Amino acid sequence: MAPATLETRDEEFARRVGAEIDGLYRYAHWLVGNEAEAEDAVGDTIVRALERREQFRDEASLRAWLRQILYHRAIDRARHRAHEVSVAEVERDWGDERYSVDAAALLERLETRAELADALAHLPVHYRAVVVAHDAEGWTSAEIAQMTGVSLAAVKQRLRRGRMMVVSALASGEERRMANRDVVMSCVDARARVSDYLDDELGPDERRALEAHLAHCVTCPPLYASLVGVRDLLGDWHDPDSVIPEAMRARLTRRTAPPDGAGVAVEGR
């Protein structure tokens, strides 16, 4: 049998990466909280994997390697959120013998994925990644340590704290729901759609649901107002006198030229 060519090896690698997309997306969705960001994270992961094909060793686990890339891409994308559960506060609460929760009410809320997703969204991403990988995806602590690049002891610490944070976030969810009791759309969904709303790209039903959310939500209107302000400021900063450098213009123009032999004279031939 003739040895595989570089092209066929690359095609086979791309096929193997494609077979992992469902699992990557499932993990990414838990990790980042909404469809659009999950799709972007998986897309970034695939591009990075294909670019780094030569770094992968066939005897290693492709799934683990891809998860490692995805994890770091998610960390790169993550930003500190004011509504994140505080690690220090959770440790303080759980160290207080008087602290407890209503377990029956908490477990009842867990019957819907939306409740759990909302609680996970309030965890710092380092902790969310470990809890999801271990408890939702079934990874061992050792595998997670390899993925995250931290020690086994650190993974176990994050898992312990992350689980406590999920419970605390679920327990405080009732307070958020009372504050947002007239809100139809969740904060996660609203924030995923607000950019399209700014650009008038939502359908009538989604627009009405988002407007209802903004009319009653406690935390989203300031975020929306900030987005509007930033967009408007960027528009005001446009400089009509700016001129593209000629060298840059020439480089970009050359990229628009058709391939050689397509009927356009090429200088020097």
C-alpha positions as CSV (number, residue, x, y, z in Angstrom):
1,M,0.0,0.0,0.0
2,A,1.4,3.4,-0.9
3,P,2.2,5.7,2.0
4,A,-0.4,8.4,2.7
5,T,0.4,11.8,1.1
6,L,0.5,15.0,3.2
7,E,-2.8,16.0,1.6
8,T,-4.6,12.8,2.6
9,R,-3.1,12.9,6.1
10,D,-4.4,16.5,6.5
11,E,-7.8,15.4,5.2
12,E,-8.0,12.5,7.7
13,F,-7.0,14.9,10.5
14,A,-9.7,17.3,9.5
15,R,-12.2,14.5,9.4
16,R,-11.2,13.4,12.9
17,V,-11.5,17.0,14.2
18,G,-14.9,17.2,12.6
19,A,-16.1,14.1,14.4
20,E,-15.4,15.9,17.8
21,I,-17.5,19.0,17.0
22,D,-20.6,17.8,18.9
23,G,-18.7,17.1,22.1
24,L,-16.8,20.4,21.8
25,Y,-20.0,22.3,21.3
26,R,-21.7,20.7,24.3
27,Y,-18.8,21.5,26.5
28,A,-18.4,25.0,25.1
29,H,-22.1,25.7,25.6
30,W,-21.9,24.8,29.3
31,L,-18.7,26.8,29.6
32,V,-19.7,30.1,27.9
33,G,-23.5,30.1,28.4
34,N,-25.1,30.8,25.0
35,E,-25.2,29.4,21.5
36,A,-23.4,32.2,19.7
37,E,-20.4,32.3,22.0
38,A,-20.2,28.5,22.0
39,E,-20.2,28.4,18.2
40,D,-17.4,31.1,18.2
41,A,-15.4,29.2,20.7
42,V,-15.6,25.9,18.8
43,G,-14.8,27.7,15.6
44,D,-11.7,29.2,17.1
45,T,-10.7,25.8,18.4
46,I,-11.1,24.1,15.0
47,V,-9.1,26.8,13.3
48,R,-6.3,26.7,15.9
49,A,-6.2,22.8,15.7
50,L,-5.9,22.8,12.0
51,E,-3.2,25.5,12.1
52,R,-1.3,23.5,14.7
53,R,-1.7,20.1,13.1
54,E,2.0,19.3,13.3
55,Q,2.0,19.8,17.1
56,F,-0.4,16.9,17.6
57,R,1.0,13.5,18.2
58,D,-1.2,10.7,16.9
59,E,-0.7,8.5,20.0
60,A,-2.2,11.2,22.1
61,S,-6.0,11.8,22.7
62,L,-7.3,14.1,20.0
63,R,-10.4,14.8,22.2
64,A,-8.2,15.9,25.1
65,W,-6.0,18.0,22.9
66,L,-9.0,19.8,21.4
67,R,-10.6,20.3,24.8
68,Q,-7.4,21.9,26.0
69,I,-7.4,24.3,23.1
70,L,-11.1,25.1,23.7
71,Y,-10.5,25.7,27.4
72,H,-7.8,28.2,26.8
73,R,-9.8,29.9,24.0
74,A,-12.7,30.2,26.5
75,I,-10.4,31.7,29.2
76,D,-9.1,34.2,26.6
77,R,-12.6,35.3,25.9
78,A,-13.7,35.4,29.5
79,R,-14.1,38.8,31.2
80,H,-14.7,39.4,34.9
81,R,-18.4,39.9,35.5
82,A,-19.8,42.0,38.3
83,H,-22.5,39.3,39.0
84,E,-20.0,36.5,39.4
85,V,-20.2,34.5,42.7
86,S,-17.4,35.6,44.9
87,V,-15.0,32.8,45.9
88,A,-14.3,34.5,49.2
89,E,-17.9,35.0,50.0
90,V,-18.7,31.4,49.3
91,E,-15.9,30.2,51.5
92,R,-17.1,32.5,54.3
93,D,-20.7,31.4,54.0
94,W,-19.9,27.7,53.9
95,G,-17.6,28.1,56.9
96,D,-20.5,29.6,58.9
97,E,-22.4,27.0,60.8
98,R,-25.6,29.1,60.5
99,Y,-25.5,29.1,56.7
100,S,-27.9,26.7,54.8
101,V,-30.2,26.6,51.9
102,D,-33.7,25.2,51.1
103,A,-32.6,21.9,49.5
104,A,-36.1,21.0,48.3
105,A,-36.6,24.4,46.5
106,L,-33.1,24.2,45.1
107,L,-33.5,20.7,43.7
108,E,-36.9,21.6,42.2
109,R,-35.3,24.5,40.3
110,L,-32.6,22.1,39.0
111,E,-35.3,20.3,37.0
112,T,-34.9,22.8,34.2
113,R,-31.5,23.2,32.4
114,A,-32.1,27.0,32.3
115,E,-31.8,27.2,36.1
116,L,-28.6,25.3,36.2
117,A,-27.2,27.2,33.2
118,D,-28.0,30.5,34.9
119,A,-26.2,29.3,38.1
120,L,-23.2,28.2,36.2
121,A,-23.1,31.5,34.4
122,H,-22.4,33.2,37.7
123,L,-19.3,31.1,38.4
124,P,-15.8,32.4,37.4
125,V,-14.8,30.6,34.3
126,H,-11.9,28.7,35.9
127,Y,-14.3,27.1,38.3
128,R,-17.1,26.6,35.8
129,A,-14.7,24.8,33.4
130,V,-13.7,22.3,36.1
131,V,-17.2,21.6,37.4
132,V,-18.6,21.1,33.9
133,A,-15.8,18.9,32.8
134,H,-15.9,16.7,35.9
135,D,-19.6,16.5,36.7
136,A,-21.3,17.0,33.3
137,E,-18.7,15.5,31.0
138,G,-17.3,12.8,33.2
139,W,-13.6,13.7,33.1
140,T,-11.3,12.6,35.9
141,S,-9.5,15.2,37.9
142,A,-6.2,14.1,36.4
143,E,-7.5,14.6,32.9
144,I,-8.8,18.1,33.9
145,A,-5.4,18.9,35.4
146,Q,-3.8,18.1,32.0
147,M,-6.4,20.2,30.1
148,T,-6.1,23.2,32.4
149,G,-2.3,23.0,33.0
150,V,-2.7,23.2,36.8
151,S,-1.9,20.7,39.5
152,L,-4.2,17.9,40.6
153,A,-4.6,19.5,44.0
154,A,-5.6,22.8,42.3
155,V,-8.2,21.0,40.2
156,K,-9.7,19.3,43.3
157,Q,-9.8,22.7,45.1
158,R,-11.6,24.3,42.1
159,L,-14.0,21.4,42.0
160,R,-14.8,21.7,45.7
161,R,-15.3,25.5,45.5
162,G,-17.1,25.4,42.2
163,R,-19.7,22.9,43.5
164,M,-20.3,25.1,46.5
165,M,-20.6,28.2,44.2
166,V,-23.2,26.4,42.1
167,V,-25.4,25.7,45.1
168,S,-24.9,29.3,46.4
169,A,-25.8,30.7,43.0
170,L,-28.9,28.5,42.8
171,A,-29.9,29.6,46.3
172,S,-29.6,33.2,45.4
173,G,-31.4,32.7,42.2
174,E,-34.7,33.1,43.9
175,E,-33.8,36.6,44.9
176,R,-32.9,37.4,41.3
177,R,-36.1,35.9,40.1
178,M,-38.2,38.0,42.6
179,A,-36.3,41.1,41.3
180,N,-36.9,40.1,37.7
181,R,-40.3,38.4,38.2
182,D,-41.9,40.3,35.3
183,V,-39.1,39.4,32.9
184,V,-39.9,36.9,30.2
185,M,-36.4,36.5,28.6
186,S,-33.4,35.4,30.7
187,C,-30.4,37.7,31.1
188,V,-28.2,35.2,29.3
189,D,-30.5,35.2,26.2
190,A,-31.1,38.9,26.4
191,R,-27.4,39.7,26.4
192,A,-26.8,37.3,23.5
193,R,-29.4,39.2,21.4
194,V,-28.8,42.8,22.4
195,S,-26.2,43.5,19.7
196,D,-28.7,42.3,17.0
197,Y,-31.3,44.5,18.7
198,L,-29.0,47.5,18.3
199,D,-28.7,46.7,14.6
200,D,-32.4,46.2,14.2
201,E,-31.9,42.6,13.1
202,L,-34.3,40.8,15.5
203,G,-37.7,39.5,14.4
204,P,-40.8,41.0,15.9
205,D,-41.3,38.4,18.7
206,E,-37.7,38.5,19.8
207,R,-37.7,42.3,19.8
208,R,-40.8,42.4,22.0
209,A,-39.4,39.8,24.4
210,L,-36.1,41.7,24.7
211,E,-37.8,45.0,25.2
212,A,-40.0,43.5,27.9
213,H,-36.8,42.2,29.5
214,L,-35.1,45.6,29.4
215,A,-38.3,47.2,30.8
216,H,-38.2,45.1,34.0
217,C,-34.7,43.6,34.5
218,V,-32.6,44.9,37.3
219,T,-29.1,44.4,35.8
220,C,-29.4,44.5,32.0
221,P,-30.5,48.1,31.2
222,P,-27.2,49.7,32.4
223,L,-25.3,47.2,30.2
224,Y,-27.6,48.0,27.2
225,A,-27.2,51.8,27.8
226,S,-23.4,51.3,27.9
227,L,-23.5,49.4,24.6
228,V,-25.5,52.2,23.0
229,G,-23.1,54.8,24.4
230,V,-20.0,53.0,23.2
231,R,-21.5,52.5,19.7
232,D,-22.5,56.2,19.5
233,L,-19.1,57.4,20.7
234,L,-17.3,55.2,18.2
235,G,-19.5,56.7,15.5
236,D,-18.5,60.2,16.7
237,W,-14.8,59.4,16.6
238,H,-14.9,58.6,12.9
239,D,-12.3,60.8,11.2
240,P,-13.4,61.8,7.7
241,D,-9.9,63.2,7.0
242,S,-8.1,59.9,7.6
243,V,-6.4,58.6,4.5
244,I,-5.1,55.1,3.9
245,P,-1.4,55.0,3.3
246,E,-0.6,54.4,-0.4
247,A,1.6,51.5,0.3
248,M,-1.2,49.8,2.2
249,R,-3.7,50.6,-0.6
250,A,-1.3,49.0,-3.1
251,R,-0.9,45.8,-1.1
252,L,-4.7,45.5,-0.7
253,T,-5.3,46.2,-4.3
254,R,-2.9,43.5,-5.4
255,R,-5.0,41.0,-3.4
256,T,-8.0,41.8,-5.4
257,A,-6.3,40.9,-8.7
258,P,-7.4,37.7,-10.4
259,P,-4.9,34.8,-10.6
260,D,-2.2,34.8,-13.4
261,G,-3.5,33.8,-16.7
262,A,-7.0,35.1,-16.2
263,G,-6.7,37.6,-18.9
264,V,-4.9,40.4,-17.0
265,A,-1.5,41.6,-18.1
266,V,1.2,40.9,-15.5
267,E,4.0,43.4,-15.2
268,G,7.4,42.0,-16.4
269,R,5.9,39.1,-18.6
